[in-house]
Amino acid sequence: MVRICKVNLSNIAMQNGNIIRSKSVNPVFRFLPQDTYLFKYFETRDKYFPGRGYNAMVIMSNVTLHSNLPELDQLVQNLTSSKSVYDVDAWFPDFKSYVNKNFGTGE
């Protein structure tokens, strides 16, 4: 009797552990209530677009554009060439073209 209960309980724990482990990969599943729209959004996104990841932004402060143009250009190039990044929608290439055209920086 004890052995049967132990086997049954371990089977239940294994099944529940698999469910928990599959959702615990994404921290959203641990912190959001399951009946919220946001939880359902992330769950649907993971189901239908598992390889896409999530949108991200790069936010900077204390940047002097005219003196940091080369660093910003390198950042955009690194992100664009990265195999881990799906798409880059950067404002910098257009800004760089504008600066080069209107201020003759020659880059």
Secondary structure, DSSP 8 states (H G I E B T S, - for coil): -HHHHHHHHHHHHHHHHHHHHHHHTSTHHHHS-TTSHHHHHHHHHHHH-TTT---------S--HHHHHHHHHHHHHHHHH-TT-S----SHHHHHHHHHHHH----
